[in-house]
Amino acid sequence: MGGIMAERDIDNHKKQDEKDFVYENSDSPWKGLKPEEREPKVRLNVDIDEDLNDLLAEKARKLKKSKSELVRVLLKWSLNK
């Protein structure tokens, strides 16, 4: 299954490269428009108790943020102390 996903990712990158080529070499108003640069990320897969997940989800809703964003902020905060 991992091989299939990797192949799909490669195909998607090829398709995006083709789209980028078309925009760069046309009279399109999108010519030269590039997506914003993003920092490389690593997926962190962590098992947590359902109670902790519920607390995290509740806090994320209150702050109107995603759980992932909340976890990133909490990790940065805890590691900088």
Secondary structure, DSSP 8 states (H G I E B T S, - for coil): -HHHHHHHHHHHHHHHHHHHHHHHTS--TTTT-----------------HHHHHHHHHHHHHHT--HHHHHHHHHHHHHH-
